[in-house]
Amino acid sequence: MTDNVNSSVNSSATSSVSTENSTDSCTPGSNPSSVPGSSADQQQSGALKGALNRAGLVGLGVVAGIAVSLQFSAMAQRAAEPALPLEELRQLADVYGLIKTDYVEKVEDRKLLTEAISGMVASLDPHSAYLDKKAYAELREGSQGRFVGLGIEIAQGDEGYIRIVAPIEDSPAYRAGIKAGDLITRLDSMPLKGMSLDESVKKMRGEPHSKVTLTVLRAEEPQPLTFSLVREEILQKSVKGKIVEPGYAWLRVAQFQEPTVDDLAAKITELYRQDPNLKGMVLDLRNDPGGVLQGAIGVAAAFLPKDTPVVSTNGQLPDSKQIYYARAEYYSLRSDSDPLARLPDAVKRVPLAVLVNTGSASASEIVAGALQDYGRARIIGTQTFGKGSVQTIRQLSADTALKLTTARYYTPHGRAIQAKGIVPDLHVNEHADGDGLNALRMREADLSRHLANDREAEASQERRDELEEQARILALEKKRKPLEYGGAEDFQLAQALNHLKGLPVQTARPESAIVQAAAK
């Protein structure tokens, strides 16, 4: 997770973005107060106004107006459905009035209404949210790959501290000498121990040119180190890759952003320029929390035949019942160009392995599911997060919006990913001796109010308390240094390369082996 990630979802033992933004749906809604109502509606409206008058409330005309507008709008759009519950609307007005008259301090009307909206939306599922000015700006920055911050990728570390996975190249943190593996203990005078990852990210963001001091612990240093940094706009590329050995390439997508498809095409072209005779490629989606839907379609389209169905969605609205295909109109942000058009033909045929883990969510699962359904790639790693829902951004004003879950998505063969995830073809643990803390990461099915999988009965959660405790002990005893994806110690990548070469693959060790290792 980088200090630009905007999300409320713990998808990888780190809290990270799991958001599908249907950008073509980001339009303001119609004004519901302009819809005429029936005489029954007017009677209900009068009853509600009477309730407000009895409460003797000042300024509650706005609540009545909202309620009446909602009633009219709902009746106009769904005449066959039951009317809005008048008694609950009365209670809303009563609570509003009691807060205004009885609360110990004065509360602004705007705050009450905004919090009421936030609570209403947040009660639906873990991914729907009301976006105020700051949250909406952060979401837009994140999807564009730009943000104002320090330029560090972070995760939850040992003993409740924030661990630095890696500094982003040429960022303030990189130039200051912050290293992978450092533990952040303080931000200015604020201790970070026990703070959630999302909250830590928010603290690290700020205005351009604002200053912040980080206090870090480094394994080889006896005393804490302090670094004075100046926040600046960071441009983060979501795609990187390299030739890991002659004939084999590693391609990593860290997050699906608006520039991802262009960046992927450029990187694949570069890799084929370095080695025109690639024998295999590893697509690394581990800890990729998702992002924009167009990015997922484009990444899958790079490896699939043109016009192949990539993903389908289904929800209440007619617009949510869609099939998305591997062609430019579904993934290109510019109508006059196709960023994948100049890719080498060989990329459609090169043997492909896809690495996933519990932190692979949403858009990552769209890509993995499509490539798995068509047999285009073998999926290697551990079961993915299981976020199979689409969030649409509905703009409410110039600087506020509603992020609303509008559909579930399905793989080309009709599999629902929601609350289940993608099960790998080859189950390979993160390390040679087990999965360590990966077994403790939360998945979609662990989140309260998560949507059910509508294609099969939800499996009851397996009770793994004993195994999880042993995995925790094993991980703490090992005190492993942070894993560098694509590095020499990357066990899962090594097994993916073995698969591409036709060599034996060391899959997950049996639970008994983990138990025995923990007991040593």
TAHU-V161008 format. One record per helix or strand of 3 or more residues. SS is the DSSP state (@ for helix, = for strand). FROM is the first residue (numbers start at 1). LEN is the number of residues. If there is no record, write none. Layout:
SS_FROM_LEN ; SS_FROM_LEN
This chain:
@_23_3 ; @_32_3 ; @_39_17 ; @_61_17 ; @_86_17 ; @_109_14 ; =_129_3 ; @_133_12 ; =_146_4 ; =_152_5 ; @_158_3 ; =_162_6 ; @_172_5 ; =_183_5 ; @_197_8 ; =_211_7 ; =_225_6 ; =_232_4 ; =_239_7 ; =_248_6 ; @_260_15 ; =_280_5 ; @_293_11 ; =_309_6 ; @_318_3 ; =_322_4 ; @_328_4 ; @_345_4 ; =_352_5 ; @_363_11 ; =_378_4 ; =_389_7 ; =_401_11 ; @_436_5 ; @_444_3 ; @_465_14 ; @_491_11 ; @_511_9
